Amino acid sequence: MHGHSHTPGQEHNHGHAHAHTTFGAAFAIGIALNLGFVVVEGAYGLLANSMALIADAGHNFSDVLGLAMAWGAAILVQRKPSQRFTYGLRSSSILAALTNAVLLLISVGAIAIEAVRRFFEPSPVAAETVIIVAAIGIAVNTITAVLFMSGRHGDLNVRGAFLHMAADAAVSAGVVVAGFAIAATSWEWIDPVVSLAIVAVIVFGTWSLLRDAVAMSLQGVPASVDPQAVREFLAGQPGVTAIHDLHIWAMSTTETALTCHLVVPGGYPGDQALATITAALRDRFAIPHATLQIETGDETQCALAPDHVV
């Protein structure tokens, strides 16, 4: 016997559709603004011979890819389940996050190599051009961040877009500071130093994204869920003497699923009891998709009882 509960499909699809409708324009505007700025910043970075500007242009291009993938994933997660994809395409958001993280690390690797080369082969930098272009970058990134500000608390992808663009505005501010420093001192080594600092900022922010995306793609427990607390909660339910075969994994970057066997020697507790448990899992642990199997006999009768068995 088993119990199964999740957010009703109509409400669930409405939530994703609402997010897409509300922020679809924000994604489109953000992509257009940043793509245009990437072209301008990259061109002036070459003209000004500034590795800091080129580094920031590379970072902004990765942002364009990230915004495009996040937007695409927001659309794909709305696809209805099929016989082949029984969860729909919800995990596309995980794939988008993983791809975004890998692309970011590849781009910063190329930037770091070029920045190190600049230490041994210094080149003059047009500081005024660096200052003006980076200042435009602050404006572009700030405008894009504001577009996602209202939804940063309700949707993980939107929150990620907001935080990413806000951080980019700060990085562009750092490039402006570097431009003023070069103009005041004529120290050419400041440009590659700032480039490496930008690389460090990107790697620091990307590492957690890569770690979480890899964990989710391997069906690991989402970082926001305490598996021990969930285990103790289920084991402490009335009539439950033991639990086993507990699995918690991410269906997408915003949805978590759970399956578990509950040993209830006293017999099936009833649909209302299961509904109460699944509601608590949703409200207390943010696990909206829970499937519980009730076993009324000895747990040793279940082939999946040992924790090491999957």
Secondary structure, DSSP 8 states (H G I E B T S, - for coil): -EEEE-S-HHHHHHHHHHHHHHHHHHHHHHHHHHHHHHHHHHHHHHHHT-HHHHHHHHHHHHHHHHHHHHHHHHHHTTS---SS-TTTTTTHHHHHHHHHHHHHHHHHHHHHHHHHHHHHS-----HHHHHHHHHHHHHHHHHHHHHHHTTTTT-HHHHHHHHHHHHHHHHHHHHHHHHHHHHHH--TTHHHHHHHHHHHHHHHHHHHHHHHHHHHHTT---TT--HHHHHHHHHTSTT--EEEEEEEEESSSS-EEEEEEEE-TT----HHHHHHHHHHHHHHH---EEEEEEE-S-GGGSTT-STT--
